[in-house]
């Protein structure tokens, strides 16, 4: 009888382990066409929205460090990030057929300037 309970517990533990790891296994790399299209779209979006970094960075710095920092450090970071996002977008548009970085991962984080209803950090 004790052996049967042990096997039942082991079976339940195995089912729970498979159930808990199923979402991780579902996050496989994108197919080649889906990855290339996402990379192209991300690149076009980054080119189009790169000037928004001039608003985004001062806003984020201002939330954390105050208005003086937002007008100085935040503005300088915004100028830098505008150029960086524009260049990254042009790179992704120009190389959207090449799976670099590995599996079409974003070159720049955050992937998009405005996500989840707020400025991303």
ZAFITI-308961 format. One record per residue: residue in three letters; residue number from 0; x, y, z of N, C-alpha, C in turn. Coordinates in Angstrom, 2 decimals, decimal comma, always signed. Layout:
BEGIN
(node 'ALA' NUM (X Y Z) (X Y Z) (X Y Z));
...
***
This chain:
BEGIN
(node 'UNK' 0 (+0,81 -1,20 +0,00) (+0,00 +0,00 +0,00) (+0,87 +1,27 +0,00));
(node 'UNK' 1 (+1,96 +1,24 +0,76) (+2,85 +2,40 +0,82) (+3,53 +2,63 -0,52));
(node 'UNK' 2 (+3,85 +1,54 -1,22) (+4,47 +1,69 -2,54) (+3,53 +2,36 -3,52));
(node 'UNK' 3 (+2,25 +2,02 -3,43) (+1,26 +2,61 -4,33) (+1,15 +4,11 -4,10));
(node 'UNK' 4 (+1,15 +4,53 -2,85) (+1,09 +5,97 -2,54) (+2,33 +6,69 -3,04));
(node 'UNK' 5 (+3,48 +6,04 -2,91) (+4,72 +6,65 -3,40) (+4,65 +6,84 -4,91));
(node 'UNK' 6 (+4,17 +5,83 -5,62) (+4,05 +5,95 -7,08) (+3,05 +7,02 -7,46));
(node 'UNK' 7 (+1,98 +7,13 -6,73) (+0,97 +8,17 -7,02) (+1,58 +9,55 -6,81));
(node 'UNK' 8 (+2,34 +9,72 -5,72) (+2,98 +11,01 -5,46) (+4,02 +11,33 -6,55));
(node 'UNK' 9 (+4,78 +10,35 -6,95) (+5,77 +10,57 -8,01) (+5,09 +10,93 -9,34));
(node 'UNK' 10 (+3,99 +10,26 -9,64) (+3,24 +10,56 -10,85) (+2,68 +11,98 -10,81));
(node 'UNK' 11 (+2,12 +12,36 -9,67) (+1,60 +13,73 -9,52) (+2,71 +14,77 -9,65));
(node 'UNK' 12 (+3,86 +14,47 -9,04) (+4,99 +15,40 -9,14) (+5,47 +15,53 -10,58));
(node 'UNK' 13 (+5,49 +14,42 -11,31) (+5,90 +14,46 -12,72) (+4,92 +15,25 -13,57));
(node 'UNK' 14 (+3,63 +15,05 -13,34) (+2,61 +15,81 -14,07) (+2,73 +17,29 -13,77));
(node 'UNK' 15 (+2,94 +17,64 -12,51) (+3,10 +19,06 -12,14) (+4,35 +19,66 -12,80));
(node 'UNK' 16 (+5,44 +18,92 -12,84) (+6,67 +19,43 -13,45) (+6,46 +19,69 -14,94));
(node 'UNK' 17 (+5,81 +18,77 -15,63) (+5,54 +18,97 -17,06) (+4,59 +20,14 -17,26));
(node 'UNK' 18 (+3,58 +20,25 -16,41) (+2,60 +21,32 -16,53) (+3,25 +22,69 -16,30));
(node 'UNK' 19 (+4,19 +22,77 -15,34) (+4,82 +24,04 -15,04) (+5,85 +24,44 -16,09));
(node 'UNK' 20 (+6,47 +23,49 -16,75) (+7,48 +23,83 -17,77) (+6,88 +23,97 -19,16));
(node 'UNK' 21 (+5,61 +23,68 -19,33) (+4,99 +23,78 -20,66) (+5,07 +25,19 -21,23));
(node 'UNK' 22 (+4,83 +26,26 -20,44) (+4,96 +27,60 -21,03) (+6,38 +27,90 -21,50));
(node 'UNK' 23 (+7,38 +27,43 -20,78) (+8,76 +27,67 -21,20) (+9,08 +26,94 -22,50));
(node 'UNK' 24 (+8,54 +25,74 -22,65) (+8,77 +25,00 -23,89) (+8,00 +25,61 -25,05));
(node 'UNK' 25 (+6,90 +26,31 -24,77) (+6,10 +26,91 -25,82) (+6,80 +28,13 -26,43));
(node 'UNK' 26 (+7,75 +28,72 -25,72) (+8,46 +29,91 -26,20) (+9,64 +29,49 -27,07));
(node 'UNK' 27 (+9,35 +28,88 -28,18) (+10,40 +28,46 -29,09) (+10,82 +29,63 -29,95));
(node 'UNK' 28 (+11,91 +29,48 -30,66) (+12,35 +30,54 -31,54) (+11,33 +30,72 -32,66));
(node 'UNK' 29 (+11,20 +31,95 -33,16) (+10,21 +32,19 -34,21) (+10,64 +31,53 -35,51));
(node 'UNK' 30 (+9,66 +31,25 -36,36) (+9,99 +30,71 -37,66) (+10,73 +31,78 -38,45));
(node 'UNK' 31 (+11,43 +31,36 -39,48) (+12,23 +32,32 -40,25) (+11,37 +33,45 -40,83));
(node 'UNK' 32 (+10,25 +33,17 -41,51) (+9,45 +34,28 -42,05) (+8,90 +35,20 -40,96));
(node 'UNK' 33 (+8,42 +34,63 -39,86) (+7,89 +35,47 -38,78) (+8,97 +36,32 -38,15));
(node 'UNK' 34 (+10,14 +35,76 -37,93) (+11,25 +36,52 -37,35) (+11,71 +37,64 -38,27));
(node 'UNK' 35 (+11,80 +37,37 -39,58) (+12,23 +38,39 -40,54) (+11,22 +39,52 -40,63));
(node 'UNK' 36 (+9,94 +39,18 -40,64) (+8,90 +40,21 -40,73) (+8,88 +41,05 -39,46));
(node 'UNK' 37 (+9,03 +40,41 -38,30) (+9,05 +41,18 -37,04) (+10,26 +42,11 -37,01));
(node 'UNK' 38 (+11,41 +41,62 -37,47) (+12,62 +42,44 -37,49) (+12,44 +43,64 -38,42));
(node 'UNK' 39 (+11,84 +43,43 -39,59) (+11,58 +44,54 -40,51) (+10,62 +45,55 -39,89));
(node 'UNK' 40 (+9,54 +45,06 -39,30) (+8,58 +45,96 -38,66) (+9,17 +46,73 -37,50));
(node 'UNK' 41 (+9,98 +46,05 -36,70) (+10,64 +46,70 -35,57) (+11,60 +47,78 -36,06));
(node 'UNK' 42 (+12,33 +47,49 -37,13) (+13,25 +48,48 -37,68) (+12,53 +49,70 -38,21));
(node 'UNK' 43 (+11,44 +49,48 -38,95) (+10,65 +50,62 -39,45) (+10,06 +51,43 -38,31));
(node 'UNK' 44 (+9,56 +50,74 -37,28) (+9,00 +51,43 -36,12) (+10,06 +52,24 -35,40));
(node 'UNK' 45 (+11,25 +51,70 -35,27) (+12,33 +52,42 -34,59) (+12,79 +53,64 -35,38));
(node 'UNK' 46 (+12,81 +53,54 -36,70) (+13,15 +54,71 -37,52) (+12,08 +55,79 -37,35));
(node 'UNK' 47 (+10,82 +55,38 -37,39) (+9,73 +56,35 -37,31) (+9,60 +56,98 -35,93));
(node 'UNK' 48 (+9,91 +56,23 -34,89) (+9,68 +56,74 -33,53) (+10,95 +57,18 -32,81));
(node 'UNK' 49 (+12,08 +57,19 -33,47) (+13,32 +57,57 -32,79) (+13,26 +58,99 -32,19));
(node 'UNK' 50 (+12,58 +59,97 -32,81) (+12,51 +61,28 -32,16) (+11,76 +61,27 -30,83));
(node 'UNK' 51 (+10,94 +60,25 -30,58) (+10,22 +60,17 -29,31) (+11,17 +59,97 -28,14));
(node 'UNK' 52 (+12,40 +59,56 -28,41) (+13,38 +59,43 -27,34) (+13,69 +60,78 -26,71));
(node 'UNK' 53 (+13,50 +61,87 -27,47) (+13,72 +63,21 -26,92) (+12,67 +63,56 -25,86));
(node 'UNK' 54 (+11,56 +62,86 -25,86) (+10,53 +63,03 -24,83) (+10,67 +61,94 -23,78));
(node 'UNK' 55 (+10,93 +60,74 -24,23) (+10,98 +59,58 -23,34) (+12,06 +59,69 -22,27));
(node 'UNK' 56 (+13,29 +59,97 -22,66) (+14,39 +59,97 -21,70) (+14,25 +61,08 -20,66));
(node 'UNK' 57 (+13,94 +62,33 -21,04) (+13,73 +63,32 -19,99) (+12,58 +62,95 -19,05));
(node 'UNK' 58 (+11,54 +62,33 -19,58) (+10,42 +61,91 -18,73) (+10,87 +60,86 -17,72));
(node 'UNK' 59 (+11,60 +59,85 -18,18) (+12,06 +58,80 -17,27) (+13,05 +59,34 -16,24));
(node 'UNK' 60 (+13,98 +60,19 -16,68) (+14,95 +60,77 -15,75) (+14,24 +61,69 -14,76));
(node 'UNK' 61 (+13,27 +62,46 -15,25) (+12,51 +63,35 -14,37) (+11,73 +62,61 -13,32));
(node 'UNK' 62 (+11,16 +61,46 -13,66) (+10,43 +60,65 -12,68) (+11,35 +60,18 -11,56));
(node 'UNK' 63 (+12,59 +59,87 -11,92) (+13,51 +59,31 -10,95) (+14,31 +60,38 -10,20));
(node 'UNK' 64 (+14,78 +61,41 -10,92) (+15,73 +62,35 -10,32) (+15,25 +63,80 -10,26));
(node 'UNK' 65 (+14,11 +64,11 -10,82) (+13,60 +65,48 -10,74) (+13,75 +66,25 -12,04));
(node 'UNK' 66 (+13,20 +67,46 -12,03) (+13,11 +68,26 -13,25) (+14,45 +68,79 -13,75));
(node 'UNK' 67 (+15,34 +69,19 -12,85) (+16,65 +69,70 -13,28) (+17,43 +68,61 -14,02));
(node 'UNK' 68 (+17,41 +67,41 -13,47) (+18,09 +66,29 -14,12) (+17,42 +65,97 -15,45));
(node 'UNK' 69 (+16,12 +66,09 -15,51) (+15,40 +65,81 -16,76) (+15,82 +66,77 -17,86));
(node 'UNK' 70 (+15,99 +68,05 -17,51) (+16,35 +69,06 -18,51) (+17,82 +68,99 -18,92));
(node 'UNK' 71 (+18,65 +68,40 -18,10) (+20,07 +68,33 -18,47) (+20,44 +66,91 -18,90));
(node 'UNK' 72 (+20,52 +66,01 -17,96) (+20,93 +64,64 -18,24) (+19,92 +63,95 -19,15));
(node 'UNK' 73 (+18,65 +64,12 -18,85) (+17,61 +63,46 -19,64) (+17,61 +63,90 -21,09));
(node 'UNK' 74 (+17,82 +65,20 -21,32) (+17,86 +65,71 -22,69) (+19,07 +65,17 -23,45));
(node 'UNK' 75 (+20,22 +65,14 -22,79) (+21,42 +64,59 -23,44) (+21,26 +63,10 -23,74));
(node 'UNK' 76 (+20,69 +62,36 -22,79) (+20,43 +60,94 -23,04) (+19,41 +60,76 -24,16));
(node 'UNK' 77 (+18,43 +61,66 -24,23) (+17,44 +61,60 -25,30) (+18,05 +61,81 -26,67));
(node 'UNK' 78 (+18,97 +62,74 -26,77) (+19,66 +62,99 -28,05) (+20,46 +61,76 -28,45));
(node 'UNK' 79 (+21,20 +61,19 -27,49) (+21,98 +59,99 -27,77) (+21,09 +58,83 -28,18));
(node 'UNK' 80 (+20,01 +58,59 -27,43) (+19,12 +57,47 -27,73) (+18,36 +57,67 -29,05));
(node 'UNK' 81 (+18,10 +58,91 -29,43) (+17,46 +59,18 -30,72) (+18,36 +58,69 -31,85));
(node 'UNK' 82 (+19,63 +59,06 -31,79) (+20,57 +58,63 -32,82) (+20,73 +57,11 -32,78));
(node 'UNK' 83 (+20,85 +56,55 -31,60) (+21,04 +55,11 -31,46) (+19,85 +54,32 -31,99));
(node 'UNK' 84 (+18,63 +54,76 -31,66) (+17,43 +54,06 -32,12) (+17,28 +54,18 -33,63));
(node 'UNK' 85 (+17,60 +55,33 -34,19) (+17,53 +55,51 -35,64) (+18,52 +54,61 -36,38));
(node 'UNK' 86 (+19,74 +54,54 -35,86) (+20,76 +53,69 -36,47) (+20,39 +52,21 -36,33));
(node 'UNK' 87 (+19,91 +51,83 -35,15) (+19,49 +50,42 -34,94) (+18,32 +50,07 -35,86));
(node 'UNK' 88 (+17,39 +51,01 -36,04) (+16,27 +50,76 -36,95) (+16,73 +50,59 -38,39));
(node 'UNK' 89 (+17,65 +51,44 -38,82) (+18,18 +51,32 -40,19) (+18,93 +50,01 -40,38));
(node 'UNK' 90 (+19,68 +49,59 -39,36) (+20,38 +48,31 -39,41) (+19,39 +47,16 -39,53));
(node 'UNK' 91 (+18,32 +47,20 -38,74) (+17,35 +46,10 -38,78) (+16,58 +46,06 -40,09));
(node 'UNK' 92 (+16,29 +47,21 -40,67) (+15,62 +47,23 -41,97) (+16,57 +46,69 -43,05));
(node 'UNK' 93 (+17,82 +47,09 -42,98) (+18,79 +46,65 -43,99) (+19,16 +45,18 -43,91));
(node 'UNK' 94 (+19,02 +44,60 -42,72) (+19,43 +43,20 -42,54) (+18,28 +42,32 -42,08));
(node 'UNK' 95 (+17,05 +42,68 -42,42) (+15,91 +41,93 -41,88) (+15,86 +40,48 -42,36));
(node 'UNK' 96 (+16,52 +40,15 -43,46) (+16,54 +38,77 -43,94) (+17,60 +37,91 -43,27));
(node 'UNK' 97 (+18,51 +38,55 -42,53) (+19,60 +37,84 -41,87) (+19,24 +37,63 -40,40));
(node 'UNK' 98 (+19,26 +36,39 -39,91) (+18,86 +36,15 -38,51) (+19,94 +36,52 -37,49));
(node 'UNK' 99 (+20,41 +37,76 -37,56) (+21,39 +38,27 -36,60) (+20,81 +39,48 -35,91));
(node 'UNK' 100 (+20,94 +39,65 -34,63) (+21,42 +38,69 -33,66) (+20,59 +37,41 -33,68));
(node 'UNK' 101 (+21,09 +36,41 -33,01) (+20,51 +35,07 -33,05) (+18,99 +35,11 -32,90));
(node 'UNK' 102 (+18,32 +34,41 -33,79) (+16,86 +34,24 -33,79) (+16,10 +35,57 -33,90));
(node 'UNK' 103 (+16,68 +36,54 -34,60) (+16,03 +37,83 -34,86) (+15,73 +38,60 -33,58));
(node 'UNK' 104 (+16,54 +38,45 -32,56) (+16,32 +39,19 -31,31) (+16,57 +40,68 -31,56));
(node 'UNK' 105 (+15,96 +41,56 -30,75) (+16,15 +43,00 -30,94) (+17,60 +43,43 -30,70));
(node 'UNK' 106 (+18,03 +44,41 -31,46) (+19,37 +44,97 -31,30) (+19,39 +45,92 -30,12));
(node 'UNK' 107 (+18,30 +46,61 -29,88) (+18,21 +47,66 -28,87) (+17,08 +47,34 -27,91));
(node 'UNK' 108 (+17,33 +47,52 -26,63) (+16,29 +47,33 -25,62) (+15,99 +48,67 -24,99));
(node 'UNK' 109 (+14,77 +49,02 -24,73) (+13,57 +48,26 -25,02) (+13,34 +48,17 -26,53));
(node 'UNK' 110 (+12,63 +47,13 -26,91) (+12,41 +46,83 -28,33) (+11,70 +47,98 -29,03));
(node 'UNK' 111 (+10,72 +48,58 -28,37) (+9,96 +49,71 -28,91) (+9,99 +50,85 -27,90));
(node 'UNK' 112 (+9,85 +52,07 -28,37) (+9,90 +53,23 -27,49) (+8,72 +53,24 -26,52));
(node 'UNK' 113 (+7,55 +52,98 -27,02) (+6,33 +53,08 -26,22) (+5,67 +51,71 -26,21));
(node 'UNK' 114 (+5,60 +51,09 -25,05) (+4,99 +49,76 -24,97) (+4,21 +49,63 -23,67));
(node 'UNK' 115 (+3,22 +48,80 -23,68) (+2,41 +48,49 -22,51) (+1,73 +49,73 -21,92));
(node 'UNK' 116 (+1,41 +50,69 -22,77) (+0,68 +51,87 -22,33) (+1,52 +52,90 -21,59));
(node 'UNK' 117 (+2,83 +52,78 -21,61) (+3,68 +53,74 -20,91) (+5,06 +53,72 -21,55));
(node 'UNK' 118 (+5,88 +54,71 -21,20) (+7,27 +54,69 -21,64) (+7,94 +53,51 -20,98));
(node 'UNK' 119 (+8,63 +52,72 -21,77) (+9,30 +51,55 -21,21) (+10,65 +51,95 -20,65));
(node 'UNK' 120 (+11,06 +51,24 -19,63) (+12,33 +51,58 -18,97) (+13,39 +50,59 -19,32));
***
